[in-house]
Amino acid sequence: MNVVLDAAQLVSRIQAWGQELAFSQIGVAGVDLSAAEPGLLAWLSAGCHGDMAYMAAHGLKRARPTELVPGTLSVITARMDYLPRATPEGWQSIEFERLDRPQEAVISMYARGRDYHKVLRNRLQTLSERIAATIGPFGHRVFTDSAPVLEVELASRSGIGWRGKHTLALHREAGSMFFLGEICVDLALPPTEATSEHCGNCTACIDVCPTQAITGAQRVDARRCISYLTIEHAGAIPLELRPLMGNRIYGCDDCQLICPWNKFAQRSPLPDFDERAGLSGAALVELFSWSEAEFLRRTEGNAIRRIGHERWLRNIAVALGNALRARHDERALRALQARADHPSKLVREHVAWALSQTHNPLRSP
C-alpha cells in the first residue's frame, strides 16, 4: 500500500530502514558535482589512474550522476562498517606487526570476509524495495564500487564522511574502515548536512605510505599504490616497487592503520565480514602452493577471487622474494623453484625475480 510522506519524512524512514539492514549511516546528496570535475580531469590527465582504462573512458560521467542514470534527482548514500566482530583492542598495532614477519602473508582487512559488493548490493536493493513498497514504483539504480560514481564526493556531501588526505572517506565516529554504496533515485529528496574536514595538519597517512603513492593531500597516484598494483594492475609489477611491497599480497592498509581517527573504527554486526580461515596469518609458502582449483574454492564469494590465480601467484612471488632478501628460507626457495616453469610468463618472470633476491649477508641492502 502506498503511503503519502513528505520528502523529509521519507528520508527519516529510509534512514531507519537502513539501520535495520545493518547500514551504519544513510545520507542524501544532490546531483551537481561540477565542483569536483577539475580535480578529476587533472588526475586523469596526469595518468594517475594507471591502466584502469575504464576511468578515462568514463571521464566526467563519474561526476555527473544524471548522465550515468538519466532522471536521477538525488543520490542516497550508505556507509557500512566492516571490521570483523571479533576484532581485538589494539588491532592497528596487531596489523602493523604482521608487516614485521616477512614469511606471513598480509591481506587487506576488508578482503578477509565475504565480498562486500555482494553484501552491500543485496542490502541496498532490499532498501530500494522497502521504499517502493511504501511510496510505489520509482526509478532507481544501486551501486557499490561498481560504476563510474564519485563515491567519496557523494559521501562527503551527504555527511557520511570527509575526504581524508589518503582520499578515503573519514568519519569522526567510525574512522575509515567502512564500505560505501549508493542508490541513484528519481526522487527529489532533501540533502543531509555535509560534514567538515578534520585532518588538520596531520600527515601520518602520507608519511607512512610504503611507496609514497600519496603525492599530496587528497591525491593518490594509483601507479604507485600497493592496492592498485596487487589488485587492479594486470601486468608486471615495476621492479623498483617490488621491494617496497614487503609481504602485502592483496591490498594495503597502512594509511588506514596509522590514521588516528581509526581508533574509533566500528565492528560490523554481520558475520559476513568475519575473517575466513587461511586469509589471516597464513604463511606465504602455504598460499603459494594453492592450485587454481583450490584458489577458486578458497576464495568463493570473496573479493580476492576477482584477481584470478595468475595475479595471486604473481603477488605472492614478490612477497616471497622480499622474504628471501631478509633471510635464507629453504621452504620459500623450494616453493618458488616449483613454480619456475609455470605456464604463465607473468608468473615465471616474478618467480625468477624472487629467486634472485636470495639472502646474501655480503650483499648491500
SEMAR-629388 format. One line per 3 residues: number of its first residue (from 1); their letters; for each residue x, y, z of N, C-alpha, C. Coordinates in pm, whole numbers. Layout:
N
NUM> A> X/Y/Z/X/Y/Z/X/Y/Z; ...
This chain:
365
1> MNV> 85/-120/0/0/0/0/88/125/0; 61/217/-90/137/340/-96/102/432/20; 204/493/80/186/584/191/230/723/147
4> VLD> 152/825/180/187/961/143/281/1019/250; 404/1047/211/503/1105/302/565/1226/235; 597/1330/313/673/1438/251/818/1392/242
7> AAQ> 899/1465/166/1035/1421/136/1120/1402/261; 1106/1494/357/1185/1484/480/1146/1360/560; 1015/1333/566/969/1213/638/1021/1087/571
10> LVS> 1024/1088/438/1072/971/365/1220/946/395; 1300/1052/399/1442/1037/431/1458/976/570; 1381/1024/666/1388/968/802/1352/821/802
13> RIQ> 1251/784/725/1209/645/716/1319/561/651; 1381/614/546/1489/542/477/1607/519/571; 1637/620/651/1747/606/747/1717/498/851
16> AWG> 1594/490/895/1555/387/992/1564/248/929; 1516/235/806/1526/106/736/1671/68/716; 1754/167/683/1896/140/662/1961/83/788
19> QEL> 1923/138/902/1977/88/1028/1936/-57/1051; 1813/-90/1017/1765/-228/1032/1843/-324/941; 1894/-271/830/1967/-353/734/2118/-351/760
22> AFS> 2158/-303/877/2298/-301/923/2383/-194/856; 2320/-97/791/2397/18/745/2425/107/864; 2546/160/871/2584/243/984/2530/384/971
25> QIG> 2506/426/847/2460/562/823/2401/571/683; 2297/652/670/2234/679/541/2229/830/523; 2268/877/406/2261/1020/377/2198/1042/240
28> VAG> 2184/1169/204/2130/1205/72/2214/1318/15; 2253/1303/-111/2330/1406/-180/2257/1453/-304; 2285/1576/-344/2232/1627/-469/2313/1572/-586
31> VDL> 2281/1613/-706/2346/1557/-825/2446/1652/-891; 2458/1774/-841/2552/1868/-901/2691/1851/-838; 2778/1777/-907/2913/1753/-858/3016/1828/-944
34> SAA> 2970/1933/-1011/3057/2004/-1106/3185/2057/-1041; 3179/2089/-911/3298/2141/-843/3410/2038/-837; 3374/1911/-851/3475/1805/-844/3537/1773/-979
37> EPG> 3481/1830/-1086/3526/1795/-1220/3670/1837/-1251; 3714/1958/-1215/3853/1996/-1246/3955/1902/-1184; 3932/1863/-1058/4026/1773/-990/4028/1636/-1056
40> LLA> 3911/1588/-1098/3903/1459/-1165/3979/1463/-1297; 3958/1569/-1374/4025/1582/-1503/4176/1591/-1487; 4221/1666/-1387/4365/1680/-1363/4428/1547/-1326
43> WLS> 4359/1469/-1245/4407/1338/-1201/4418/1243/-1319; 4315/1243/-1405/4318/1158/-1523/4425/1203/-1622; 4438/1333/-1640/4536/1387/-1736/4678/1352/-1695
46> AGC> 4701/1343/-1564/4834/1310/-1514/4862/1160/-1522; 4762/1083/-1564/4781/939/-1576/4781/864/-1445; 4730/929/-1339/4734/868/-1206/4642/747/-1193
49> HGD> 4558/724/-1293/4468/608/-1288/4537/482/-1338; 4662/494/-1383/4736/377/-1428/4670/313/-1549; 4658/178/-1545/4595/112/-1659/4448/80/-1633
52> MAY> 4388/154/-1542/4243/143/-1522/4174/226/-1630; 4178/175/-1752/4131/250/-1869/3985/291/-1857; 3907/213/-1784/3765/246/-1772/3744/382/-1706
55> MAA> 3838/424/-1622/3824/555/-1557/3834/667/-1659; 3931/655/-1749/3946/756/-1854/3830/749/-1952; 3784/629/-1980/3674/611/-2075/3546/677/-2025
58> HGL> 3522/664/-1896/3401/725/-1839/3416/876/-1823; 3540/922/-1804/3565/1065/-1795/3478/1134/-1692; 3415/1243/-1736/3336/1325/-1644/3202/1262/-1607
61> KRA> 3169/1151/-1667/3044/1084/-1628/3046/1049/-1480; 3168/1029/-1425/3180/997/-1283/3127/1111/-1196; 3135/1232/-1247/3090/1348/-1171/2951/1394/-1212
64> RPT> 2885/1315/-1296/2754/1355/-1347/2654/1240/-1335; 2598/1222/-1218/2503/1111/-1195/2386/1110/-1292; 2347/1227/-1340/2232/1233/-1431/2266/1176/-1569
67> ELV> 2395/1174/-1604/2436/1111/-1729/2448/960/-1711; 2488/921/-1592/2501/778/-1563/2363/712/-1557; 2272/776/-1485/2135/725/-1472/2039/840/-1503
70> PGT> 1995/853/-1627/1905/962/-1664/1781/965/-1574; 1745/1086/-1535/1629/1102/-1448/1664/1111/-1301; 1792/1089/-1267/1834/1095/-1126/1816/1237/-1072
73> LSV> 1750/1247/-958/1731/1375/-891/1806/1382/-758; 1834/1265/-698/1905/1259/-570/1984/1129/-565; 2083/1127/-477/2159/1003/-454/2155/969/-306
76> ITA> 2099/853/-275/2100/803/-138/2236/739/-115; 2308/780/-11/2440/727/18/2434/639/144; 2523/542/150/2521/449/262/2663/416/307
79> RMD> 2679/397/437/2805/354/497/2781/225/572; 2873/128/556/2863/3/630/3000/-33/687; 3011/-36/819/3137/-69/886/3174/-214/856
82> YLP> 3306/-242/850/3344/-378/813/3445/-447/904; 3489/-385/1011/3579/-459/1100/3509/-586/1147; 3575/-702/1145/3513/-826/1191/3465/-816/1336
85> RAT> 3364/-893/1369/3305/-888/1502/3406/-918/1612; 3503/-1005/1583/3599/-1046/1685/3727/-962/1686; 3726/-848/1618/3845/-763/1614/3886/-722/1755
88> PEG> 4009/-752/1796/4052/-720/1933/4090/-573/1950; 4099/-530/2074/4152/-397/2101/4298/-394/2054; 4341/-278/2013/4478/-266/1964/4500/-330/1829
91> WQS> 4393/-343/1751/4403/-412/1621/4498/-344/1524; 4511/-211/1535/4600/-141/1443/4746/-185/1464; 4786/-195/1590/4922/-240/1620/4943/-385/1578
94> IEF> 4841/-467/1600/4849/-608/1561/4871/-622/1411; 4798/-540/1334/4812/-545/1189/4949/-495/1143; 5001/-391/1207/5134/-342/1171/5241/-447/1200
97> ERL> 5220/-522/1309/5319/-624/1346/5329/-733/1240; 5223/-757/1166/5228/-858/1059/5334/-822/955; 5353/-694/933/5448/-648/833/5592/-677/873
100> DRP> 5613/-706/1002/5747/-737/1052/5776/-887/1049; 5681/-965/998/5700/-1110/985/5701/-1143/836; 5817/-1137/771/5826/-1147/625/5765/-1272/564
103> QEA> 5761/-1382/639/5708/-1506/585/5556/-1515/594; 5493/-1416/659/5347/-1416/674/5282/-1334/563; 5175/-1386/505/5103/-1314/401/5009/-1212/464
106> VIS> 5010/-1092/410/4921/-987/461/4818/-952/355; 4693/-970/392/4578/-939/305/4501/-825/370; 4461/-728/291/4386/-614/342/4265/-661/422
109> MYA> 4237/-594/531/4134/-639/624/3996/-649/559; 3966/-561/467/3833/-561/407/3808/-687/324; 3917/-753/281/3904/-866/189/3913/-1002/257
112> RGR> 3906/-1004/388/3920/-1132/459/3787/-1203/482; 3678/-1136/452/3547/-1197/469/3475/-1210/336; 3344/-1198/340/3265/-1211/217/3282/-1088/129
115> DYH> 3271/-1106/0/3282/-997/-96/3182/-888/-63; 3233/-769/-31/3147/-660/10/3051/-617/-99; 3090/-635/-225/3000/-599/-335/2866/-673/-319
118> KVL> 2875/-800/-286/2754/-882/-272/2672/-837/-152; 2739/-814/-40/2669/-779/83/2596/-646/68; 2667/-543/24/2604/-411/14/2500/-406/-96
121> RNR> 2531/-467/-211/2436/-460/-321/2302/-523/-282; 2307/-637/-218/2183/-704/-177/2104/-621/-78; 2172/-559/16/2103/-481/118/2053/-347/65
124> LQT> 2127/-288/-29/2079/-166/-92/1956/-194/-178; 1955/-310/-243/1838/-348/-322/1718/-371/-232; 1741/-434/-117/1632/-454/-20/1578/-320/29
127> LSE> 1670/-224/51/1628/-91/93/1543/-26/-15; 1583/-43/-141/1506/13/-252/1366/-48/-257; 1358/-177/-230/1228/-245/-232/1138/-196/-119
130> RIA> 1197/-164/-6/1117/-110/105/1062/28/70; 1143/106/1/1096/238/-41/979/222/-138; 995/132/-235/891/111/-335/763/57/-272
133> ATI> 778/-27/-171/660/-82/-104/583/26/-31; 650/135/3/587/243/78/530/351/-12; 607/391/-114/563/505/-197/518/463/-337
136> GPF> 538/336/-371/507/291/-506/631/285/-592; 620/236/-714/736/221/-803/808/354/-826; 939/349/-831/1018/470/-860/1145/427/-933
139> GHR> 1204/519/-1006/1326/488/-1080/1446/488/-988; 1527/384/-997/1646/378/-912/1749/281/-970; 1873/297/-923/1980/204/-959/2080/199/-845
142> VFT> 2119/79/-809/2207/55/-694/2353/43/-739; 2443/103/-661/2586/95/-692/2666/61/-566; 2768/-21/-584/2864/-46/-477/3000/-64/-543
145> DSA> 3073/47/-559/3205/39/-621/3196/-37/-753; 3087/-15/-825/3061/-97/-943/3029/-16/-1068; 3044/115/-1060/3012/201/-1174/3089/332/-1158
148> PVL> 3095/412/-1264/3166/540/-1255/3094/640/-1166; 3113/627/-1037/3047/714/-938/3155/773/-848; 3149/902/-821/3242/965/-727/3192/939/-586
151> EVE> 3220/820/-536/3162/777/-409/3202/865/-291; 3330/898/-280/3374/977/-165/3319/1119/-173; 3309/1172/-293/3250/1305/-310/3105/1306/-264
154> LAS> 3029/1206/-305/2890/1195/-262/2881/1172/-111; 2973/1092/-59/2973/1064/85/2998/1191/165; 3094/1272/120/3125/1394/194/3013/1497/185
157> RSG> 2948/1504/70/2838/1600/53/2716/1562/135; 2704/1434/168/2584/1387/239/2609/1359/387; 2729/1394/436/2756/1377/578/2810/1242/618
160> IGW> 2838/1155/521/2890/1022/552/3035/1031/602; 3107/1127/553/3246/1145/595/3317/1244/505; 3428/1299/552/3505/1391/469/3615/1313/398
163> RGK> 3668/1370/292/3776/1305/218/3907/1326/292; 3966/1216/339/4093/1226/409/4207/1253/312; 4324/1279/366/4439/1306/280/4479/1183/199
166> HTL> 4437/1065/244/4462/942/169/4353/915/66; 4260/1008/52/4146/1009/-42/4028/924/3; 4041/849/113/3929/768/162/3838/854/248
169> ALH> 3712/812/259/3617/884/343/3648/857/489; 3642/962/570/3669/953/714/3550/1006/793; 3521/938/903/3410/977/990/3463/987/1133
172> REA> 3421/1090/1204/3475/1112/1339/3442/999/1435; 3336/925/1409/3296/818/1500/3316/680/1440; 3380/674/1324/3397/543/1259/3528/531/1181
175> GSM> 3612/633/1184/3736/625/1108/3710/608/960; 3780/512/897/3763/490/753/3736/343/720; 3719/260/822/3704/116/796/3557/85/766
178> FFL> 3513/138/652/3375/112/611/3364/115/459; 3259/51/410/3229/49/268/3126/156/236; 3123/198/110/3026/296/63/2936/234/-43
181> GEI> 2813/279/-47/2720/236/-150/2624/349/-182; 2560/342/-297/2470/449/-340/2347/393/-410; 2240/471/-404/2122/444/-485/2086/574/-556
184> CVD> 2097/574/-687/2053/690/-765/1900/678/-779; 1828/783/-743/1681/776/-745/1623/895/-821; 1502/875/-873/1434/986/-943/1339/1057/-848
187> LAL> 1381/1064/-722/1303/1134/-619/1379/1258/-576; 1308/1367/-558/1370/1490/-511/1371/1488/-358; 1484/1446/-301/1495/1434/-156/1585/1544/-101
190> PPT> 1556/1593/19/1641/1698/77/1777/1641/116; 1886/1705/74/2020/1655/109/2043/1659/260; 2114/1562/311/2154/1564/450/2277/1655/462
193> EAT> 2305/1700/581/2411/1801/601/2549/1744/572; 2626/1818/495/2763/1777/464/2849/1783/589; 2960/1710/585/3049/1709/701/3173/1793/671
196> SEH> 3234/1847/775/3356/1926/758/3478/1836/773; 3594/1886/730/3717/1808/736/3782/1820/874; 3845/1712/917/3908/1712/1049/4044/1643/1046
199> CGN> 4117/1660/935/4253/1605/928/4355/1703/985; 4323/1830/977/4414/1931/1029/4551/1924/963; 4656/1935/1046/4793/1932/994/4852/1792/990
202> CTA> 4774/1692/1026/4824/1554/1030/4862/1506/891; 4979/1445/880/5024/1388/753/5064/1242/771; 5011/1177/874/5051/1039/907/5034/945/788
205> CID> 4920/956/717/4895/864/605/4994/887/492; 5027/1013/467/5123/1046/360/5261/992/396; 5300/1010/522/5433/972/566/5453/821/570
208> VCP> 5347/746/601/5362/601/621/5356/523/491; 5303/579/385/5282/504/260/5414/442/213; 5419/310/199/5545/241/165/5604/283/31
211> TQA> 5517/319/-64/5563/352/-199/5549/500/-231; 5513/579/-131/5492/724/-149/5390/750/-260; 5282/671/-256/5177/685/-357/5088/805/-330
214> ITG> 5083/851/-205/5002/970/-172/5090/1090/-201; 5070/1150/-316/5161/1253/-365/5127/1392/-313; 5019/1403/-242/4975/1529/-183/4843/1506/-114
217> AQR> 4798/1605/-39/4671/1588/31/4560/1558/-68; 4490/1447/-46/4375/1406/-128/4416/1374/-272; 4537/1323/-289/4581/1287/-424/4669/1162/-417
220> VDA> 4622/1056/-481/4696/929/-485/4730/895/-630; 4856/860/-651/4898/811/-782/4882/659/-778; 4776/610/-843/4746/467/-837/4863/382/-885
223> RRC> 4943/435/-974/5053/358/-1032/5156/316/-928; 5156/384/-813/5249/351/-705/5180/284/-588; 5049/279/-589/4972/229/-476/4973/76/-473
226> ISY> 5006/17/-359/5013/-129/-348/4876/-193/-368; 4770/-126/-326/4637/-181/-350/4611/-192/-501; 4647/-89/-573/4631/-92/-719/4720/-200/-781
229> LTI> 4846/-203/-741/4941/-296/-801/4903/-441/-779; 4848/-473/-662/4816/-612/-631/4677/-654/-676; 4591/-556/-708/4452/-589/-741/4415/-548/-883
232> EHA> 4430/-421/-915/4384/-368/-1043/4484/-389/-1157; 4610/-383/-1124/4715/-390/-1228/4732/-533/-1276; 4724/-550/-1408/4727/-685/-1464/4865/-731/-1508
235> GAI> 4955/-639/-1530/5086/-676/-1585/5192/-696/-1480; 5317/-680/-1524/5430/-695/-1434/5436/-578/-1337; 5472/-608/-1214/5486/-503/-1113/5623/-436/-1133
238> PLE> 5627/-303/-1140/5754/-234/-1163/5864/-281/-1067; 5982/-303/-1120/6094/-357/-1041/6124/-272/-918; 6120/-140/-935/6159/-53/-824/6058/-54/-710
241> LRP> 5936/-100/-738/5833/-101/-634/5823/-235/-562; 5877/-341/-623/5863/-474/-563/5920/-483/-421; 6041/-432/-397/6095/-442/-260/6012/-365/-158
244> LMG> 5940/-263/-203/5862/-179/-112/5730/-244/-73; 5691/-349/-144/5563/-414/-118/5568/-506/4; 5687/-545/43/5701/-631/160/5623/-760/143
247> NRI> 5540/-793/243/5463/-917/239/5315/-892/213; 5283/-776/156/5144/-742/125/5107/-807/-8; 5014/-901/-7/4981/-974/-130/4846/-938/-188
250> YGC> 4764/-866/-113/4634/-822/-166/4593/-697/-90; 4613/-583/-154/4577/-457/-90/4683/-411/9; 4656/-297/69/4746/-237/168/4662/-150/260
253> DDC> 4681/-164/390/4602/-89/488/4683/17/562; 4810/35/527/4898/119/608/4841/258/636; 4788/323/533/4739/460/553/4619/464/646
256> QLI> 4546/353/654/4433/347/747/4478/305/886; 4573/216/894/4621/169/1024/4684/283/1104; 4751/374/1035/4821/483/1104/4728/598/1139
259> CPW> 4611/604/1076/4521/718/1094/4466/724/1236; 4484/836/1306/4433/848/1443/4282/829/1454; 4209/863/1349/4063/852/1356/4017/707/1361
262> NKF> 4103/614/1319/4059/475/1318/4060/410/1456; 4098/484/1558/4076/430/1693/3927/425/1723; 3848/494/1639/3702/494/1655/3633/399/1557
265> AQR> 3712/325/1478/3653/234/1379/3559/135/1447; 3449/106/1380/3343/24/1439/3346/-120/1386; 3310/-212/1472/3298/-352/1431/3162/-374/1365
268> SPL> 3163/-457/1263/3038/-488/1194/2959/-589/1276; 2825/-576/1279/2744/-678/1347/2721/-801/1260; 2764/-794/1133/2735/-900/1037/2844/-1008/1036
271> PDF> 2806/-1133/1033/2905/-1241/1021/2972/-1243/884; 2913/-1176/785/2969/-1172/650/3114/-1126/648; 3148/-1032/737/3282/-974/734/3378/-1039/832
274> DER> 3337/-1148/896/3429/-1223/981/3540/-1283/895; 3659/-1292/951/3772/-1344/875/3754/-1490/839; 3785/-1522/714/3785/-1662/671/3915/-1729/712
277> AGL> 3907/-1856/743/4027/-1931/777/4124/-1928/659; 4249/-1901/690/4352/-1901/586/4380/-1766/526; 4297/-1666/556/4319/-1534/498/4377/-1435/598
280> SGA> 4417/-1486/713/4480/-1401/814/4586/-1483/886; 4709/-1438/880/4817/-1507/949/4875/-1627/877; 4835/-1649/751/4884/-1766/678/5027/-1742/628
283> ALV> 5100/-1851/611/5235/-1843/557/5230/-1824/406; 5321/-1744/354/5328/-1720/210/5342/-1851/133; 5427/-1940/181/5451/-2065/107/5324/-2149/100
286> ELF> 5242/-2142/203/5117/-2218/202/5022/-2165/94; 5005/-2034/89/4914/-1975/-10/4970/-1990/-152; 5101/-1990/-164/5164/-2004/-295/5145/-2144/-352
289> SWS> 5117/-2239/-264/5101/-2378/-308/4962/-2407/-362; 4868/-2313/-345/4732/-2338/-391/4729/-2357/-542; 4664/-2463/-585/4636/-2481/-727/4527/-2382/-766
292> EAE> 4502/-2370/-896/4395/-2279/-937/4260/-2325/-884; 4238/-2456/-882/4111/-2508/-830/4096/-2476/-682; 4206/-2490/-607/4199/-2460/-464/4181/-2311/-441
295> FLR> 4249/-2230/-524/4231/-2085/-513/4085/-2048/-533; 4023/-2102/-636/3882/-2071/-664/3791/-2121/-553; 3823/-2235/-497/3740/-2289/-388/3754/-2205/-262
298> RTE> 3876/-2168/-229/3902/-2093/-106/3851/-1949/-113; 3843/-1895/-234/3802/-1755/-248/3659/-1741/-301; 3584/-1848/-301/3446/-1840/-348/3367/-1741/-262
301> GNA> 3299/-1647/-327/3222/-1546/-255/3308/-1440/-187; 3438/-1436/-222/3532/-1342/-161/3587/-1249/-268; 3620/-1126/-230/3668/-1027/-327/3799/-1067/-394
304> IRR> 3881/-1148/-327/4011/-1185/-381/3998/-1260/-513; 3890/-1333/-529/3874/-1417/-648/3885/-1335/-776; 3847/-1208/-770/3845/-1128/-893/3982/-1110/-956
307> IGH> 4092/-1124/-881/4223/-1104/-944/4270/-1229/-1017; 4210/-1344/-989/4248/-1467/-1056/4375/-1529/-999; 4397/-1654/-1032/4510/-1731/-976/4645/-1678/-1024
310> ERW> 4652/-1631/-1149/4780/-1583/-1203/4832/-1464/-1123; 4747/-1364/-1100/4792/-1246/-1024/4818/-1282/-878; 4741/-1377/-827/4762/-1426/-690/4906/-1478/-677
313> LRN> 4949/-1561/-772/5085/-1615/-769/5188/-1505/-791; 5158/-1413/-881/5249/-1301/-905/5276/-1224/-776; 5169/-1190/-707/5181/-1112/-584/5260/-1185/-477
316> IAV> 5230/-1314/-462/5298/-1391/-357/5444/-1413/-392; 5473/-1428/-521/5612/-1443/-562/5694/-1321/-520; 5638/-1201/-538/5708/-1079/-497/5731/-1081/-346
319> ALG> 5629/-1120/-270/5642/-1124/-124/5747/-1226/-82; 5750/-1341/-149/5850/-1443/-117/5991/-1392/-149; 6005/-1318/-257/6134/-1259/-289/6180/-1162/-181
322> NAL> 6086/-1084/-131/6120/-989/-25/6156/-1063/104; 6088/-1175/130/6119/-1255/248/6258/-1318/235; 6291/-1364/113/6423/-1425/91/6535/-1322/106
325> RAR> 6506/-1198/71/6609/-1094/87/6639/-1072/234; 6537/-1093/319/6553/-1072/462/6632/-1185/526; 6605/-1308/481/6678/-1421/539/6662/-1544/449
328> HDE> 6759/-1633/457/6753/-1756/379/6641/-1845/432; 6562/-1901/341/6448/-1985/380/6433/-2096/277; 6468/-2216/316/6462/-2330/224/6321/-2355/172
331> RAL> 6221/-2343/259/6083/-2367/216/6042/-2268/108; 6078/-2143/127/6044/-2041/27/6116/-2070/-105; 6242/-2108/-96/6319/-2140/-217/6255/-2255/-293
334> RAL> 6220/-2362/-222/6160/-2478/-288/6025/-2443/-349; 5947/-2360/-277/5815/-2320/-328/5830/-2242/-459; 5926/-2152/-464/5948/-2073/-585/6002/-2159/-698
337> QAR> 6095/-2245/-666/6153/-2332/-769/6046/-2422/-832; 5948/-2460/-752/5840/-2546/-803/5752/-2473/-903; 5754/-2339/-901/5673/-2259/-994/5759/-2196/-1104
340> ADH> 5887/-2230/-1108/5979/-2164/-1202/5940/-2186/-1348; 5875/-2298/-1376/5833/-2327/-1513/5683/-2314/-1530; 5624/-2228/-1455/5478/-2208/-1462/5438/-2167/-1605
343> PSK> 5322/-2213/-1652/5278/-2179/-1789/5267/-2029/-1815; 5242/-1952/-1709/5225/-1807/-1727/5360/-1736/-1731; 5382/-1658/-1836/5505/-1579/-1846/5512/-1478/-1731
346> LVR> 5398/-1423/-1694/5394/-1325/-1585/5441/-1388/-1455; 5392/-1506/-1424/5432/-1574/-1301/5580/-1610/-1307; 5625/-1666/-1419/5765/-1707/-1432/5859/-1589/-1409
349> EHV> 5824/-1474/-1464/5912/-1356/-1450/5923/-1313/-1305; 5813/-1315/-1233/5817/-1272/-1092/5883/-1376/-1004; 5867/-1504/-1040/5935/-1610/-965/6086/-1597/-985
352> AWA> 6129/-1571/-1107/6272/-1556/-1135/6329/-1438/-1054; 6254/-1330/-1052/6299/-1214/-973/6311/-1251/-826; 6210/-1322/-776/6210/-1360/-634/6330/-1448/-601
355> LSQ> 6361/-1543/-689/6476/-1630/-665/6607/-1552/-666; 6611/-1444/-742/6732/-1362/-748/6754/-1280/-622; 6654/-1278/-535/6664/-1198/-412/6721/-1278/-296
358> THN> 6763/-1402/-321/6811/-1490/-214/6909/-1418/-124; 6888/-1434/5/6966/-1363/107/7116/-1390/93; 7191/-1284/92/7338/-1293/91/7391/-1188/188
361> PLR> 7442/-1231/304/7488/-1136/405/7593/-1038/355; 7663/-1075/248/7769/-989/197/7718/-884/100; 7592/-902/56/7538/-811/-42/7483/-685/25
364> SP> 7503/-573/-38/7449/-448/16/7300/-451/11; 7233/-391/109/7085/-387/107/7034/-301/-7
